[in-house]
Amino acid sequence: MPSRREQVSMTEAEARAYLEAQRRVILVTNGADGMPHPVPMNFGLDAEGRIILTAFGKSQKVRNLERDPRATLLIESGEAYGELRGLIAWCDAEILTSEDDVAQNMPLLRAGQATAESIDPGKRAQVQASLSKRVILRFTPFRFASWDHAKLGALY
């Protein structure tokens, strides 16, 4: 008989579909003092399935990744126990700094609306100017853990 862990784990296809349906992730980097630094972020996926985020180049999360390019990402959803779904991805991070990389990857982010295009005309210039201060954070997972408690039916 399979273990409970095996029963609730998502297949690779289920995990990919779950990631494609979500838009918020908790990014956990390692702070200078060794303590975890968790922050909620909107994300997207590139064609290879890597997780893409954007941040200001001088932000704490970027500084942490410059020191230690490892990160853990948590994506979760559900309210009642039988609805809980989620995925943890342990990743190697890259910081892409070129304006071309930022411009190419920004449309991949699922933030509800396209960042620069959705802003009213009075703020569009401000948003465009901020893009030059941004970087793209690209995460390549090397290990996953996942769960989908709906697979248990009412048996939990």
N, C-alpha and C positions, 0 to 999 in steps of 0.2 A: 504494500500500500504506500502511495507517495506521501511524503511529509507535507505538513501544512504549507511550508515555504514553497515546495514544488507545486502545490495546488494553486497558489495565488500568483506565482511568477508569470510575468508576461513573456510571450515569445518575442523574438526579434522584430517580427512584423507588427505585433501588437504594441510594442514599445515605440516603434517609429510612428505608428498612427497616433498614439497617445501624445508624443512630442509635437506632432504636426497640429494637433487640436488645441494645444495649450499656448499661452503667451507670457506667463510669468514664471520666473525661476528665482530660487534663493541661491545666490552666488556666495560661496564661503571660501575666502582666501585666508592665508596665514599672516597675521599681523607681525610687526617687528618684535613684539614681546612674546611671540609664540601662541598667542590667543587667537581663536577663530574670529574672523570678521565677516559676519553674514549680512547681506543686503539683498532686498528684492529688486529684480530687474526684469524688463521686457526682453524677449529673445526671439530669435529666428533660427532657421536651419539653412545651411548652404547645400549645394548639390551633392556633396559627399556625406551629408548627415552630421557635419560638425555644428556645434552650437555657437551662435554668433550673438554678441552683445555690443553695445557701444557705451563709452564713458568718456568723461573729460580726461585728457592726458595727465592732469595733475591730481586726479582723485586718489583717495586712499586705496581703493581696490587696485588701481593701476600700479601704484607704488609697491603694494604688497606683491603683485605678480612680477614686477621687475626684480624683486629680491628672491622670490620663490615661485616659479611658474606652474606650481601645482594648485589645483582647485577642486572643490567638490560642489556639485550642482544638485539641488533638490527641486523637483517638480512634483506637486501633490494636489489632489482635489478630493472632494467628497465631504459630506457632513456626518451622516450616520455610518457606523462601523461597516455595514454591508456595502457602502458606496465608496469606501476609501480606495483610492488608486494613487500610485506614485512611482517615481523613479529616482534613484540616486545615480549620478554619473561621476566617477573619479576621473579627472582629466589632466592633460597637459595643456597649458595655455600659451598662446602666441599673442603678441601685441602688434597690431598692424597700424603703422603711423602715417603712411602716405595718404594724401588727399584722394588719390585714385581708389585706394582700398576702402577708404571711408565711404566715398560716393558709390562704389559698386556694392557694398554690403548693407548700407542703410536701408534700401528697399526690402531687404530680407527680414527686417525686424517686424514683429507683430505687436504693434503698440496701439492697435485700434484704428489708426489712420496713419497714412504716410507722414512722416515727421515734418518736413519742410513744406510739402504741398498743402497740408491741412491747416496751416496757420493763416489767420486773417492777414490781409495785405499790409497792415500797419506793423505787424511783427515779423513778416517774412524775411526782411533784411537782417533782423537780429538773429533769427534762426540760422540763416545761411552763414552769417559770420561765425556763429558758434561751431559750425561744422569743422572749421579749420582748427579748432581747439580739441576736437574729439579724436579718439582712436577706436579701432575695432578690436574687440577681444574675441579670439577664436579658440574654442575649446575642443580638443580631440579626446574623446573618452577612451580609456584603456580598461575600464571595468564598470559594470552596471549591477545594480540590484533593483528589482521592481516588484510591485504588488498590485493586485486587482482583487479586492475582497468580494466583488460581485461574483467571482468564479466559485465562491463557496455556497452560493445560493443562500438559503436561510440557515445553513448549518455553521454557526460560529458560536 
